[in-house]
Amino acid sequence: MRSDPTTIQHNETVAKAAMAMCRDEVGSCIVLENSLPAGIVTEEDINCKVVARDRKPGSVLVNEVMSTPLITIGADKAVRDAAHMMIKNRVRRLPVVNEEKKVIGIVTVRDILSVSTEINELMNDLVEINREDVVEVGMCNRCGQMSDDLRRIDNVMLCPSCREEEFLQ
């Protein structure tokens, strides 16, 4: 989750929303009404509902073009819950709300993808570290003896005798 997402009041103009998005270098603004999230305005909303219809952004209110109903997620939920909600509701952004339903952050598809990539890399490293490889013939890295039953233990190739010593320690 990224804290302090870009927000805008429901009675502000699309031009102000676009300025806020440019300022914060984001693709959306969460629309607030009485300090609670009421909708979201995205770049796509501005392009399709304002620009493509040749409407003037300074005279269109965000509550006229915002996407509703707003799908939110609680701060206590896991990353997988957010991913499932995004898939189920076909959204790319999920505002994160606290117990009082006030916005405290936002999770995007990009955020989830970056976390999942890191987790996959860590898992691959863990699998590699803990993998036991059988090698037909080779030299034991500990005792230097030739063996036809070497196995990788903690990234070191060991013969049966050295493996037995390793497990006894």
C-alpha positions as CSV (number, residue, x, y, z in Angstrom):
1,M,0.0,0.0,0.0
2,R,1.1,3.5,-0.7
3,S,0.2,6.0,2.0
4,D,-1.4,9.4,1.3
5,P,-3.1,8.8,-2.0
6,T,-4.1,11.7,-4.1
7,T,-7.6,12.8,-3.2
8,I,-10.0,15.5,-4.4
9,Q,-13.3,16.8,-3.1
10,H,-16.4,15.7,-5.1
11,N,-17.4,19.3,-6.0
12,E,-14.0,20.2,-7.6
13,T,-13.4,20.3,-11.3
14,V,-11.8,17.7,-13.5
15,A,-9.1,20.3,-14.3
16,K,-8.1,20.4,-10.6
17,A,-8.1,16.6,-10.5
18,A,-5.8,16.5,-13.5
19,M,-3.5,19.0,-12.0
20,A,-3.3,17.0,-8.7
21,M,-2.6,13.8,-10.7
22,C,0.2,15.5,-12.6
23,R,1.6,17.0,-9.4
24,D,1.7,13.6,-7.7
25,E,2.6,11.7,-10.8
26,V,-0.3,9.3,-10.4
27,G,-3.1,8.0,-12.6
28,S,-6.1,8.6,-10.3
29,C,-7.7,10.7,-7.6
30,I,-9.9,9.3,-4.9
31,V,-13.0,11.5,-4.7
32,L,-14.1,12.4,-1.2
33,E,-17.4,13.6,0.1
34,N,-17.6,14.5,3.8
35,S,-14.1,13.1,4.2
36,L,-15.3,9.6,3.0
37,P,-14.4,8.0,-0.3
38,A,-17.3,8.4,-2.8
39,G,-15.6,7.4,-6.1
40,I,-12.4,7.6,-8.1
41,V,-11.4,9.6,-11.1
42,T,-8.8,8.0,-13.4
43,E,-6.9,9.1,-16.5
44,E,-9.3,6.9,-18.5
45,D,-12.3,8.7,-17.0
46,I,-10.9,12.1,-18.0
47,N,-10.0,10.9,-21.5
48,C,-13.3,9.1,-22.2
49,K,-15.8,11.2,-20.4
50,V,-14.3,14.7,-20.8
51,V,-11.7,15.0,-23.5
52,A,-13.3,12.6,-26.1
53,R,-16.6,14.4,-25.7
54,D,-15.0,17.8,-26.1
55,R,-16.0,19.0,-22.7
56,K,-14.1,21.7,-20.9
57,P,-12.2,20.2,-17.9
58,G,-12.6,23.4,-15.9
59,S,-16.4,23.3,-16.1
60,V,-16.9,19.6,-15.4
61,L,-17.1,18.4,-11.8
62,V,-15.4,15.2,-10.7
63,N,-18.6,13.8,-9.3
64,E,-20.0,13.9,-12.9
65,V,-17.3,11.6,-14.3
66,M,-16.0,9.6,-11.3
67,S,-16.3,5.8,-11.3
68,T,-18.7,4.5,-8.7
69,P,-19.4,2.5,-6.7
70,L,-15.9,2.7,-5.2
71,I,-14.4,-0.7,-4.4
72,T,-12.2,-0.4,-1.3
73,I,-10.3,-2.8,0.9
74,G,-9.5,-2.8,4.7
75,A,-6.0,-2.2,5.9
76,D,-6.1,-5.5,7.7
77,K,-6.4,-7.6,4.5
78,A,-3.6,-9.5,2.8
79,V,-2.0,-8.9,-0.6
80,R,-3.8,-11.9,-2.0
81,D,-7.2,-10.5,-0.9
82,A,-6.4,-7.3,-2.7
83,A,-5.5,-9.2,-5.9
84,H,-8.7,-11.3,-5.7
85,M,-10.8,-8.2,-5.3
86,M,-9.1,-6.5,-8.2
87,I,-9.8,-9.6,-10.4
88,K,-13.3,-10.1,-9.2
89,N,-14.3,-6.4,-9.7
90,R,-12.1,-5.8,-12.7
91,V,-10.3,-2.8,-11.2
92,R,-6.7,-1.7,-11.2
93,R,-6.7,0.4,-8.1
94,L,-8.0,-0.3,-4.6
95,P,-8.3,2.5,-2.0
96,V,-7.3,1.2,1.4
97,V,-9.6,2.3,4.3
98,N,-9.4,2.2,8.1
99,E,-12.1,1.1,10.5
100,E,-13.9,4.5,10.1
101,K,-13.9,4.0,6.3
102,K,-11.4,6.9,5.8
103,V,-8.9,6.5,3.0
104,I,-5.4,5.8,4.3
105,G,-3.7,4.4,1.2
106,I,-4.1,2.9,-2.2
107,V,-3.0,-0.4,-3.7
108,T,-2.5,-0.7,-7.5
109,V,-1.9,-3.7,-9.8
110,R,1.6,-2.4,-10.2
111,D,2.2,-2.6,-6.4
112,I,0.9,-6.2,-6.3
113,L,3.0,-7.2,-9.3
114,S,6.2,-5.8,-7.8
115,V,5.6,-7.6,-4.5
116,S,4.8,-10.9,-6.2
117,T,7.9,-10.7,-8.3
118,E,10.0,-10.1,-5.2
119,I,8.3,-13.1,-3.5
120,N,8.9,-15.3,-6.5
121,E,12.6,-14.4,-6.6
122,L,13.0,-15.1,-2.9
123,M,11.2,-18.5,-3.2
124,N,13.5,-19.5,-6.1
125,D,16.5,-18.6,-4.0
126,L,15.2,-20.7,-1.1
127,V,14.5,-23.6,-3.4
128,E,18.0,-23.4,-4.9
129,I,19.6,-23.2,-1.4
130,N,17.7,-26.2,-0.1
131,R,17.8,-28.4,-3.2
132,E,19.8,-31.6,-3.1
133,D,21.4,-32.5,-6.4
134,V,22.6,-36.0,-7.2
135,V,25.7,-36.1,-9.3
136,E,26.8,-39.3,-10.9
137,V,30.5,-38.9,-10.3
138,G,32.5,-36.0,-8.8
139,M,34.8,-34.9,-6.0
140,C,33.5,-34.1,-2.5
141,N,34.0,-30.5,-1.6
142,R,34.8,-31.3,2.0
143,C,37.1,-34.4,1.9
144,G,38.2,-34.3,-1.7
145,Q,37.4,-38.0,-2.3
146,M,35.8,-39.2,-5.6
147,S,32.2,-40.3,-5.2
148,D,29.3,-41.4,-7.5
149,D,26.7,-40.2,-4.9
150,L,27.4,-36.5,-4.3
151,R,24.5,-34.3,-3.0
152,R,24.3,-30.6,-2.6
153,I,23.9,-29.6,1.0
154,D,23.8,-25.8,1.8
155,N,25.3,-25.3,-1.7
156,V,28.3,-27.7,-1.0
157,M,28.7,-31.0,-2.8
158,L,29.1,-33.8,-0.2
159,C,29.8,-37.5,-0.4
160,P,27.8,-39.9,1.8
161,S,30.4,-39.9,4.6
162,C,30.6,-36.1,4.8
163,R,26.8,-35.8,4.7
164,E,26.6,-38.2,7.6
165,E,29.1,-36.1,9.6
166,E,27.1,-33.0,8.6
167,F,23.9,-34.4,10.0
168,L,25.6,-35.6,13.2
169,Q,26.9,-32.1,14.1
